[in-house]
Amino acid sequence: MTDPAPHSVQPTSVVRPDGPWTHRDVAANGARFHIAELGDGPLVLLLHGFPQFWWAWRHQLTALADAGFRAVAMDLRGVGGSDRTPRGYDPANLALDITGVVRSLGEPDAALVGHDLGGYLAWTAAAMRPKVVRRLVVASMPHPRRWRSAMLGDVKQTTAGSYIWGFQRPWVPERRLTADDAALVGRLIRDWSGPRLPDDEAVDTYRRAMSIPSTAHCSIEPYRWMVRSLARPDGIQFNRRMKRPVRVPTLHLHGSLDPVMRTRSAAGSGEYVEAPYRWRLFDGLGHFPHEEDPVAFSSELINWLKDPEPDR
């Protein structure tokens, strides 16, 4: 018997797979968010990127819990098991989703760990709500101001991020993402990875999750805002707000072979951090270092989180 096509799978079976973690929903910032949590201790909140959902952190959930942390991976607004609202996909509001989830979990603060779009939002939350962010870890994403300048001023980064420009068309990107049981999602994940390619099961899981109705549209909306707001008052205001320095210890992780976010674009983000900042480049890894080499990534993450005085 063959596996059912992604679009025929019930959403719950895709985004709430069995495991050592516990699934539940929490309310924050006017919406409902699905989380998977494991372990007890200081809170570490994990934020996924595109085109993924919370499951991208499955390896880190268990590693962090074993290391004595309360590990929580959330689905961002519009993705996985979280609410698909008609609006609210600008980074300032998405960052409020994140800090609201921290408070809904009964914690005064958290260490935020974000990848790709989740990293962009983690940078934003740390600048906007510093009291809620104990430490910051970002993978495969420069500071928002650095991202903006690279996308506008570096031809090679503009080319590498061409998919973001392609997202600006209405409806066509959504149709492309979901066509042929979200085959494009599989191609993107494989093309953006280094030589350690994801297995078929992982790729199929992401394809199924993207096939849940409205997920493709909601996944693209933050990128539409990033580009369309560049010359608008709301975008200019956001860029100005992000001048506010990050004042929490920051670990910045990047794969040396990342084809969509160039190392040169990400490096230099430390100029926006007025706190201990550590840059770590993973040789031979691409855009998904937390999945391409989960042991090395988790080790770097946990050692830094446990370091009482992370120095520059």
Secondary structure, 3 states (H helix, E strand, C coil): CCCCCHHHCCHHHHHCCCCCCEEEEEEECCEEEEEEEECCCCEEEEECCCCCCHHHHHHHHHHHHHCCCEEEEECCCCCCCCCCCCCCCCHHHHHHHHHHHHHHCCCCCEEEEEECHHHHHHHHHHHHCHHHEEEEEEECCCCHHHHHHHHHHCHHHHHHCHHHHHCCCCCHHHHHHHHHHHHHHHHHHHHHCCCCCCCHHHHHHHHHHHCCCCHHHHHHHHHHHHHHCCCCHHHHHHHHHCCCCECCCEEEEEECCCCCCCHHHHCCHHHHECCCEEEEEECCCCCCHHHHCHHHHHHHHHHHHHCCCCCC
